[in-house]
């Protein structure tokens, strides 16, 4: 478990990590988001390069924010139970209505809209395509216009508290032209010098994190990864995981070990 949160952080997609803030041990089932401090600790544990740049780092979750994360978490667990045909009684979600679960995910996803913003430095595209004469005719005036427009757009986004992040959710830093999803990338580079994009959010802090995780959950449940989502069948486990290897059966090695011990005990002690 991460040092700053009681929840297991297993490297799963963030919607699944959020589902797994409900976890269990010998003492029973626990909720890592039960308190505002617990919600803030979990956000800190999964921040870094897994959330929009600056999002949730050092955030103090208010009662309202913590409640919204619990609402999204419970909705995701209800949808996961349907997707995986999960019958584990201990893992049952506090949200029982399927339609309400879908609505809760959509509300969270829409709470802080995001958009892609193109950044294209200089005249490299025109020169590469043999169109340098038009670009040269515009000269410095054209460059200055583009620069001013970009500065104005960026300033507007910053004034609104916008967060910036890469296509795959990795940290994005302006002016960097790495590949899509690379850590530190501003987005995608199409091979032409300087052509990049950034994904910006209208929200900031925990609000942006909530909307981004909900957006990723929509893609998880509506995409091919849904068929790889699993309910861990380890003894007493209530976690979910994405099966990223054909031989993977458990959420963690610990659950696998407990399952093997339980099977061994059953084989050797059944009927005694």
C-alpha positions as CSV (number, residue, x, y, z in Angstrom):
1,X,0.0,0.0,0.0
2,X,1.1,3.5,-0.6
3,X,2.6,5.3,2.4
4,X,0.1,8.2,2.3
5,X,-3.1,6.3,1.8
6,X,-4.6,3.2,3.3
7,X,-5.9,2.0,-0.1
8,X,-3.9,-0.3,-2.3
9,X,-2.3,1.4,-5.2
10,X,-1.5,-1.3,-7.7
11,X,-0.8,0.5,-10.9
12,X,-4.2,-0.1,-12.4
13,X,-6.0,2.5,-14.6
14,X,-7.1,5.3,-12.3
15,X,-10.8,4.5,-12.5
16,X,-9.9,1.1,-11.2
17,X,-7.6,2.5,-8.5
18,X,-10.6,4.7,-7.4
19,X,-12.8,1.6,-7.2
20,X,-10.2,0.0,-5.0
21,X,-10.4,2.6,-2.3
22,X,-12.9,0.1,-1.0
23,X,-10.6,-2.7,0.3
24,X,-10.6,-5.5,2.8
25,X,-8.4,-7.4,5.2
26,X,-8.9,-9.7,8.2
27,X,-10.6,-6.9,10.1
28,X,-13.3,-6.3,7.5
29,X,-14.0,-4.0,4.6
30,X,-12.5,-0.5,4.7
31,X,-13.2,2.8,2.9
32,X,-10.0,4.9,2.2
33,X,-12.2,7.9,1.3
34,X,-14.3,7.8,4.5
35,X,-12.7,11.1,5.7
36,X,-11.7,14.3,4.0
37,X,-8.0,13.6,5.0
38,X,-8.3,10.1,3.5
39,X,-9.6,11.5,0.2
40,X,-6.8,14.0,0.1
41,X,-4.2,11.3,0.9
42,X,-5.5,9.1,-1.9
43,X,-5.4,12.0,-4.4
44,X,-1.8,12.7,-3.4
45,X,-0.8,9.1,-3.8
46,X,-2.1,8.8,-7.3
47,X,-1.0,12.3,-8.5
48,X,2.4,12.8,-10.0
49,X,2.5,11.7,-13.7
50,X,-0.9,10.0,-13.5
51,X,-3.1,13.1,-13.3
52,X,-3.2,16.4,-15.1
53,X,-0.2,18.6,-14.3
54,X,-0.5,20.0,-10.8
55,X,-3.8,18.4,-10.3
56,X,-4.5,17.3,-6.7
57,X,-0.9,17.6,-5.5
58,X,-1.1,19.0,-2.0
59,X,-4.9,19.3,-2.4
60,X,-7.0,19.3,0.8
61,X,-10.3,17.6,-0.1
62,X,-13.3,19.4,1.4
63,X,-16.3,17.5,2.6
64,X,-18.0,18.3,-0.7
65,X,-15.1,17.1,-2.8
66,X,-14.6,13.9,-0.8
67,X,-18.3,13.1,-1.1
68,X,-18.2,13.5,-4.9
69,X,-15.2,11.1,-5.1
70,X,-17.1,8.6,-3.0
71,X,-20.2,9.0,-5.3
72,X,-18.1,8.4,-8.4
73,X,-16.3,5.5,-6.8
74,X,-19.5,3.8,-5.8
75,X,-21.0,4.3,-9.2
76,X,-17.9,2.8,-10.8
77,X,-18.0,-0.2,-8.5
78,X,-21.7,-0.8,-9.5
79,X,-20.8,-0.7,-13.2
80,X,-17.8,-2.9,-12.6
81,X,-20.0,-5.5,-10.8
82,X,-22.3,-5.6,-13.9
83,X,-19.4,-5.8,-16.4
84,X,-17.7,-8.6,-14.5
85,X,-20.8,-10.4,-13.2
86,X,-19.4,-9.9,-9.8
87,X,-21.4,-11.8,-7.1
88,X,-19.1,-11.1,-4.1
89,X,-21.4,-10.0,-1.3
90,X,-18.6,-8.1,0.5
91,X,-17.8,-6.1,-2.6
92,X,-21.4,-4.9,-3.2
93,X,-21.5,-1.2,-4.0
94,X,-23.3,1.4,-1.9
95,X,-24.9,2.5,-5.2
96,X,-27.4,-0.2,-6.2
97,X,-29.3,1.5,-9.0
98,X,-27.6,0.9,-12.4
99,X,-29.2,3.9,-14.2
100,X,-28.1,6.2,-11.3
101,X,-24.6,4.8,-11.5
102,X,-24.4,5.7,-15.2
103,X,-25.8,9.1,-14.5
104,X,-23.3,9.7,-11.7
105,X,-20.3,8.9,-14.0
106,X,-21.6,11.2,-16.7
107,X,-22.2,14.1,-14.2
108,X,-18.6,13.8,-12.9
109,X,-17.2,13.6,-16.5
110,X,-19.0,16.7,-17.5
111,X,-18.2,18.7,-14.4
112,X,-14.9,20.1,-15.7
113,X,-14.8,19.9,-19.6
114,X,-11.5,19.5,-21.4
115,X,-10.3,20.2,-24.9
116,X,-7.3,19.8,-27.1
117,X,-5.2,22.9,-28.0
118,X,-2.9,22.9,-31.0
119,X,0.6,24.5,-30.7
120,X,2.6,25.0,-33.9
121,X,5.9,26.7,-33.7
122,X,7.3,28.9,-36.5
123,X,6.9,28.2,-40.2
124,X,8.3,24.7,-40.2
125,X,5.2,23.1,-41.8
126,X,5.1,25.6,-44.7
127,X,8.8,25.3,-45.3
128,X,8.6,21.5,-45.3
129,X,5.8,21.5,-47.8
130,X,7.5,23.9,-50.1
131,X,5.2,26.8,-49.1
132,X,7.9,29.1,-47.7
133,X,7.1,32.0,-50.1
134,X,3.7,32.6,-48.6
135,X,5.2,32.3,-45.1
136,X,8.1,34.6,-46.0
137,X,5.6,37.1,-47.4
138,X,3.9,37.3,-44.1
139,X,7.3,37.7,-42.4
140,X,7.7,38.6,-38.8
141,X,4.2,40.1,-38.7
142,X,2.6,36.7,-39.2
143,X,4.7,35.2,-36.5
144,X,3.9,38.0,-34.1
145,X,0.2,37.5,-34.7
146,X,0.4,33.9,-34.0
147,X,2.5,34.5,-30.9
148,X,0.0,37.0,-29.6
149,X,-2.9,34.8,-30.3
150,X,-1.3,31.9,-28.5
151,X,-0.3,34.1,-25.6
152,X,-3.9,35.3,-25.3
153,X,-5.3,31.8,-25.5
154,X,-2.9,30.5,-22.9
155,X,-3.5,33.5,-20.6
156,X,-7.3,32.9,-20.8
157,X,-6.8,29.3,-19.9
158,X,-4.5,30.1,-17.0
159,X,-6.9,32.8,-15.7
160,X,-9.6,30.2,-15.6
161,X,-7.4,27.9,-13.5
162,X,-7.1,25.4,-16.4
163,X,-5.0,22.3,-15.9
164,X,-2.9,20.9,-18.7
165,X,-2.2,17.2,-19.4
166,X,-1.1,14.8,-22.2
167,X,-3.3,12.6,-24.3
168,X,-2.7,9.6,-22.2
169,X,-3.1,11.5,-19.0
170,X,0.7,11.8,-18.3
171,X,2.1,15.0,-17.1
172,X,2.3,17.7,-19.9
173,X,4.7,20.6,-20.0
174,X,4.2,23.4,-22.5
175,X,6.8,23.7,-25.2
176,X,7.8,20.0,-25.1
177,X,7.1,17.9,-28.2
178,X,7.3,14.3,-27.1
179,X,5.1,11.5,-28.4
180,X,1.5,11.0,-27.2
181,X,1.4,9.8,-23.6
182,X,5.1,10.3,-22.9
183,X,5.9,11.6,-19.4
184,X,6.6,15.4,-19.7
185,X,5.0,15.5,-23.1
186,X,2.8,18.4,-24.3
187,X,0.8,15.9,-26.3
188,X,1.5,14.4,-29.7
189,X,4.1,15.4,-32.3
190,X,3.2,14.5,-35.9
191,X,6.8,14.4,-37.0
192,X,6.9,18.0,-38.2
193,X,9.1,20.2,-36.0
194,X,7.1,22.0,-33.3
195,X,3.6,20.6,-34.0
196,X,2.2,19.6,-30.6
197,X,-1.0,19.6,-28.7
198,X,-2.0,20.0,-25.1
199,X,-5.2,18.9,-23.4
200,X,-6.6,21.5,-21.1
201,X,-9.3,21.3,-18.4
202,X,-11.7,24.0,-17.4
203,X,-11.3,22.9,-13.8
204,X,-8.4,22.8,-11.4
205,X,-7.3,20.7,-8.5
206,X,-9.5,18.0,-7.2
207,X,-12.4,19.0,-9.5
208,X,-10.2,18.5,-12.6
209,X,-9.0,15.2,-11.2
210,X,-12.5,14.0,-10.6
211,X,-13.7,14.8,-14.1
212,X,-10.6,13.3,-15.7
213,X,-11.0,10.0,-13.8
214,X,-14.6,9.9,-14.8
215,X,-13.7,10.6,-18.4
216,X,-11.2,7.7,-18.3
217,X,-13.9,5.5,-16.8
218,X,-16.3,6.2,-19.7
219,X,-13.6,5.1,-22.1
220,X,-12.9,2.0,-20.0
221,X,-16.5,0.8,-19.9
222,X,-17.2,1.8,-23.5
223,X,-14.0,0.4,-24.9
224,X,-12.2,-2.9,-25.4
225,X,-10.6,-2.8,-22.0
226,X,-14.0,-3.6,-20.4
227,X,-13.7,-7.2,-21.4
228,X,-10.4,-7.4,-19.5
229,X,-11.8,-6.0,-16.3
230,X,-12.0,-8.6,-13.5
231,X,-13.3,-9.0,-10.0
232,X,-10.5,-10.5,-7.9
233,X,-11.6,-13.9,-6.6
234,X,-8.9,-14.1,-3.9
235,X,-10.3,-15.1,-0.5
236,X,-12.1,-12.1,1.0
237,X,-10.9,-9.7,-1.6
238,X,-13.1,-6.9,-2.9
239,X,-10.8,-5.4,-5.5
240,X,-11.0,-5.1,-9.2
241,X,-8.2,-5.3,-11.8
242,X,-7.6,-5.2,-15.5
243,X,-6.2,-8.5,-16.8
244,X,-3.2,-7.3,-18.7
245,X,-1.7,-10.8,-19.1
246,X,-3.4,-14.1,-20.1
247,X,-2.1,-15.8,-17.0
248,X,-3.1,-13.2,-14.5
249,X,-5.8,-14.3,-12.2
250,X,-5.6,-12.1,-9.2
251,X,-5.3,-8.4,-8.3
252,X,-2.0,-9.0,-6.7
253,X,0.6,-11.6,-5.8
254,X,-0.7,-11.6,-2.2
255,X,-4.2,-12.6,-3.3
256,X,-2.7,-15.3,-5.5
257,X,-0.8,-16.7,-2.6
258,X,-3.8,-16.7,-0.3
259,X,-5.9,-18.4,-3.0
260,X,-3.3,-21.2,-3.4
261,X,-3.0,-21.7,0.4
262,X,-6.8,-21.9,0.6
263,X,-7.0,-24.5,-2.2
264,X,-4.2,-26.5,-0.6
265,X,-6.0,-26.5,2.7
266,X,-9.3,-27.5,1.1
267,X,-7.7,-30.4,-0.7
268,X,-5.9,-31.8,2.3
269,X,-8.5,-31.1,5.0
270,X,-11.9,-31.5,3.2
271,X,-14.1,-34.0,4.9
272,X,-12.1,-34.1,8.2
